[in-house]
Structures are given as structure tokens and as C-alpha cells.
């Protein structure tokens, strides 16, 4: 019993440490994302993505890069862009970029996994887009695309009541109040996923033995970094399965990805795990609601195939240049998370900034309306996640009390 209580305390402490390490990065990333979403309107994106295919893909990639990392927000934006004239391949480029190339994800990855994984994330995101583009060109699913547009209905007239330039908006307090509301919405979209994801990572770090990972990921553990092609391929396939089981979004999955790498999973397997947030069932269901089941299954095939190809290319490309990271360099469990260092002062600064934004958007300009379309979520899933997150807070509180007072 004492061993269990000790592990409980360590699990809660590890989770709290993860939160503390990543807090400023979340705040910075969501602030940047919120500013871009307010100052760069979707209407401006739509006007530029429907023409030349190559230009559309490049612009879709760029607009995705500066957008929100939330999968559900990305799905809604992708649907809107596709419905209002963007080509299918440009829309897919936007979807992949907005979930794999965003700034906040790179910051979180750098904290938990190091620079090689940041490079892998961004290079891999570009590879995902290129491979998807090639597959679309080879398969040429014209009929599916036509039916998907029909399923979405006719184009809607889109009027933008706010015709101010981004420079004018940046000088307006009302625009910054909208930024504040969007910032609050970003946190509202991810708090459950991040809470559950970080808590699971802490529990796995404290309770799950290495032998379990060695069984799930063939050839991992015991300091092994020399994997055969079939072992790497197995890791790449099992990674998305693990992401499917722990569907908690890309941001919440990063500590768990670091844990997998620390336990000996290959670089390719970890990257596949990180890339997997668009090949899980809730995303499949939403795409089916938007475009029909045939197109949804095609998108699943497209993204999964691209994911496998990108992960393989990354692994062997990094190996060729001797850039594969060493699992021993990733220290997920650290006895001194709460040191008086740059993390401490950055967290204080961003907590103060977040407090001001909340005051500006939800008190000083509380009557201002700001709505952003979101993909339709399952009420059952959201309710389950909510209760799971609340349960996590109870678990963490009790665990920290055991850690420091037992």
C-alpha cells in the first residue's frame, strides 16, 4: 500500500511539473494564434486559395501555419475554406499545416523532446502535405470532391463587416478585446484534453513498467537504437493506435510522446504518434458529417498513408545525417521542476498577461460578441472528457497531498 501511495504522489508531482514546464509555452502559443486569427480574417484566406493549385497549396500551408492548433477548429476552418472555393488539395494542406506546423506545438515539443523533434515536426508536416498532394494527383478523386462540395451545399455570401486593415485593428482596444476572447476560447477548447493528457503521462511514468512498452513496440527498450525496417514500420503503425486509444489532441499528447521516446520507442514511432491527431475516430466522424462517409474514409486513407511515408522518410533522413536523437537525452521525470529559473519568471509574466487579457475581454468588454465556428463535437465524448478532467484534478490534488504530507 505504501508503494502505491508513493507512486501516486510521484505521478501527481510529475503531472504538475509537466504543467509548470509548459505553461508559458501554451500561453505564448495561444496568444500568437489568437492575434493572427483576429487580425487575419478567413475571408482574406478564401480569396487567395481557389486559383492556381500550386499557389493554393503554398498559401494553404502558410495560413495553416499561422492558425490554431486545435483539431476541431482546424476542421471547421478547412470545411469553410473548401466550401467557399479553396481547392481540395489546398484545403488538405491547410488542415495538415494547422495541426502540425503551428508555432505553439513547436514550442511544447522543444520543451519536452528537444530540437530534433521540432525539426522533425516541421519537416514532417511539410512532407505530409507533399505526400498528400502527390497521392491526390495520382488518385485524382474528382467524383469524391464533387460529391463532397454537394454535401456541403451551395456557397454562401460572405460579408465581412470589419473592413479595417490589420494595422488599424492593432491600434484598436476592441480588436484586442476580441483577441482576449479568442485567447479564452483557445484555452476552453483544450483544457480538458491537456489535463487528461498530462495526467495520463504522469500516471504512465510512475506506474507502467518498461516491459509493457517493450511488448507493445517491438525491439524497444534496453537502450536499443538499432531498429530493423520491420520494427520501425511496426512502431509507426502502433503509434497511431496508441494515439487513437488516448485521443487527447496534439498538445496534450506531447508529454506522452516524450515518455514513449524515453522508454525506447523509435524516432519514427514517436513522430507517427505525434502526427496521428487527424486519423482518430472523432475526426473521421466529423469529416463524414461534413463531406459524406466515402470522402471521410478517403481522407483517412490519405492522411494515414502520408503519415507512414513521412515518418519513414524522417527516420532514415535523420539517420543518414546522423541527427537521430538519443533517448537518454529526454528526461521526462525530473525531481526539480519548480526551480527559480527562466521558466518561473516566464510563467509569472504570462500569468499576469493572461489575467489582463481576461479582464479586457470578459469584464471591460464583456458585452462584445465574438464567435468562431467549431467542428461539431460528440456531446457524449465532451461530457466524458469533462468528467475525466475533473477526476484528474481530484487525483492530482490527493496525490500532491500524499507527496508532501505523507
N, C-alpha and C positions, 0 to 999 in steps of 0.2 A: 504493500500500500504506500509506503514511504517513497519507493522508487517511482510509482505512478505520480504521486503528488509533486515530486521533484521534476519529473519530465513535463508535467502540466505547467509548472512555474516557468521552466525553460522555454516551452513552446509559446507561452503568452509573452514572455520577455523578448523572444526573437521576433514575434509579430510586431510588438510595439517598437522595437528597434528598426524594423523594415519601414514602418510608417514614418518614423522620425527621419530616417535617411532620405526618404523620397518626398517628404512634404513640400520642400521649397521647389523641387523639380515639377511636381504636379501643379503647384500654384503658378509658376512661371509659364509652363506649357499652356495651361488653360487661359491665362491672361493673354498670351500671344494669339492663341486660337480665337478667343472672343473678340479681340481687336480686329483681326482680319475679317471675321465673319460680319462685323458691323460696318467696317469701312470699305469692304469689297463685296458688293451685292451679287446675289446669284444671277440677277438679270444680266449683269455685265459678263458673267461667265457664259451664259447661254448664247449670247450674241456672237461669241468668238469660236464656239466649239462645233458648229454644224457644217462647216465648209470642207476644205481640204482635209483628207484623212490624216496625213502625217502631222499637219498643223494641229488638228483636233486632238490627237494623241499627246502631243507635246504640251498643249495647253491644259488638257485634262490632267496630265501628270502634275503640272505646276499648280493648278488650282486645288488638286487633291493634297499636295504637299503643304499648302497654307491653310488647310481646312481642319475640321475637328477630327480627332482620332476615334470618337465613339462610333462603333459599328452601325448602330441604329440610326444615328444622324447621317452617317455616310450613305446608308441605303436609301434614306428618304431623299437626300440631295441628288444621288445618282438617278433615281427614278424621275425626279423633277427635271433634271438636265436632259435625260433621254426623251422624256415626253415632249419637251419644248424644243426639240430639234437637234440635239447633240447626236453624233453617230454612235452606234452600239460600241465600237471599239474605243472611242474616246470616253464613253461613259464607264466602261470597264477600267480604263486607265485611271480615271478619276477615283473610282471605288477602291482600287488597289493602292493608289498613292495616298488616299485619305486615311487608310488603315495601316500602312506600312512605312510611309515616308514622312510622317508628321514630326514636328520638332520635339514635342513633349515625350514621344515614345523613345526617341534617340537619347534624350537626357536621362530617362529612367533606366534604359539599357546600359548607359555608360556607368551609372552608379552601381548596378548590381553585377554586370558582366564584363565591363571593360571595353576598350576602344575597338578590338577586333570584331566584337559583336555589333557595335554601332556601324562600322563599315559594312559588315555582313548584312545588317538590316537594310541599309540604304542601297547598296549594290544589289542585294537580293530583291528589294522592291522594284528596282528598275528591270531586273531580269524577269520578274513575274509579269510585268507589263509587256515586255518584248515577247516573251514566250506565248502569252495570251494573244497578242496581236498576230503572231505567226500562225497559231492554231486557228484563229478566226479566219485568217486569209486562206488557209488550207481547206478548212471545212466549208467555209462560205455559207453560213446558215441563213440565207435570205428569207426563207419562208418563216423560220422561227422569229426572226427580227420583225417581219411584217405583222405576224400574229401578236407579238408582244406589244407593238405600238397600238394595235387594235384593242388589245386587252386593257390598255391604259386609257383609251378613249381619245376624243379629239383634243387638239391643242387648246389651251385656254389663253384668253387675252391676259397679258401680264402688264399691269401698270405699276410703276414704281413711284409712289407719292413723294419719296425723298430723292430729289434730283441733285442734291448738293454733292460737290466733289469731296474726295476723301480728305483734302486739306481743310475744307470748310468744316467737315464733320469733326476733325480732330480738335478744332477750336471751340466746339460746342459742348457745353456741360450735359445737354440732353443726350448727345451721342455717347458720351462717356457713361451716362446712366444706363443706356442700352447695353454698353459693354459690360457694365456691372451685372445687369440682369442675365446676359448671356453667360457670364462667368459663373453666376449662381446656378444656371441651368446645366452647365458643363459638370459641375460637382454633383448636381442632383441626378444626372444621367449615370454617373459611375460610382457613387459612394457604396452602393450595395455590392457591386462586382469587386471593387478594390478591397472592401472589408472582408468579404468571403475569401477572395484570392490570397490576400496576405495572411489571413488566419490559417487557411489550409497549408500554406507554405511553412508557417511556424510549426504546425502540428506534424507535418511530414518530416521536417527537420529533426524534431525531437523524438518521434515515436516510430517512424518507419525504418526498418533495418536495411542496410545496404544490399542484402541478399535479395530483397524484393525488387529492387531496381535491376539487379543483375539477371533476374529471371525475366523481367518484362523487356529489357533492352539487351539482346544477346551480345555477349562479348564485352559488356561494360564492367567497370569496377576493377579493383586490384591494380590501379594505376595504368591500365591498358589504354594506349592511344593509337595502337596499330590495328585498325579495323579492316576486314575484308570488304569487298564491294557489296556482297550479300548482307553483311552485318550492318553496313551503313544504310542500305536500302530498307532493311527491317526497322531501323531506328526512325527513318524518315516516314514510314507508314504508321508505326506505333505512336509517333509524336502527335499527329492529328487525332488519333484515337484517344490519347490522354487528354488532349485539349477538348475533345467532344465531351468526355466524362466530366471535366472540371470547367465547363463553359462559364467563364467569368471575365471575358473580354481581354484584349491585348495588354492593357495597362496592369490589370490585376494578375495576369499570368507571369509577369517578368520575374518576381522573386522565385516562383516555382520553376521557371526556366533556369535560373541560376542554380537552384538546388539540384535539378537534373544534371546540369553540366558538372557540378561539384561531385556528384555521385558517379561520374564516369561516362555519361551518355555522350555520343559523338557530337562534334560541332554541327554536322548536318542534321542530326536528330533534334537538337535544341532549336536550330533555326526553323525546321519544319514545324515544331511545336509553336513557336512564336508566330509563324505565318498562318496558323490554322484558324484564326478567328472568323474567317469568311466561309469555312467549309463545315460548319456545325448545323444541327437540325433547325434551331430557331431562325437562322439566316435563310436556310433552304425554304422554310415555310413562308417567310416574308416575301422572298422573291417569287414564290408560287402565287401569292396573293396579288402581287403587282403584275407579273408577266404571264402567268399560267405555269402549270407543272412541267411541261416539256422544256420551256426555256429555263426554268429554275434548275432542272436536272442537268441541262446543258452547261449552265454557269457553274454548277458544282463540279462537273467533269472538267471543264475548262480550268478552273482555279486549282483543283487538286492536281491535275496533270502538270500545270505550270509550277506548282509548289514543289512537286517531286523533282522536276527538272532543275529549278532554281537552287534547291538545297544541294543537289549533286554537284552542280557547277560551282557553287560557292565552296563546298568542301574540297574538291580537287583543285580548284583555282587557288585557294589559300594554301593548300599543301604544296603546290608547285612553287609558290613564292615563299615557302617556309613561314607562313603567317598564322598557322593554326594555333589558337590559344591553348595554354596548359591548364587543365582543370585545377591543379594545385594553387593557381593564382586567384581563383574565385573563392573567397571566404564568406560564405553565407551567414554562418553563426559567428558573431563577434561579441566578446564579453564586454566591450566598451563602446556601445552605440552612442551613448549620450555624453560624449566628451565636449569640452569647451573649445570648439574648433569652428571652421568656416560654416559647417552645417548648422551649428547652433545659431550663429548670427544671421545666416540667410533665412532660416526658419522664422526667427523673430521678425525680420524685415518683411517677409511675405505674409506672415500672420497679421501684422499691422496694416499692410496694404490691402489684404483681403477684408479686414474689418472696415476700412474706409470705403471700399467698393460696395460692401453690403449696406453701409449707411447711405451711400449715394443712390444706389439702385432700388433699395427696398424700404427706405424711410423718407429720404428727401424727395425722391421722385417715385413714390410708391404707386401713384395712380397711372403712371405711364405703362402702356401695354407693349409687350414685346413677345411675339410668339414665333417659334421656329418649328417647322414641320419635322416630325419624328416618324420613323417606321412603326407600324402597328405592332405592339408587343403583346405577348400572351399574358393575360391577366393572371392566369394560374402560375406561370413562371415568375412574373414580377412579385406576386404575393409570396411565393415560396422563397425567392431571393431576399425579400424584405424581412421575413421571419428568420431566415438563416442569418442575415446580417445582425439582427437584434440579438439572436442567440450567440453570435460571435462576440458581441460586446459583453454579454454576461460571462461567457467563457474567459475572455481576456481579463475582465475585472477580477474574477475569482482567482485566476491564475497569477496575476500580479500580486494580489494579497498573499497568496501562498508563497510566492517567490521571496517577498521581503519580510513577511511576518511569521512564517512557519519555522 
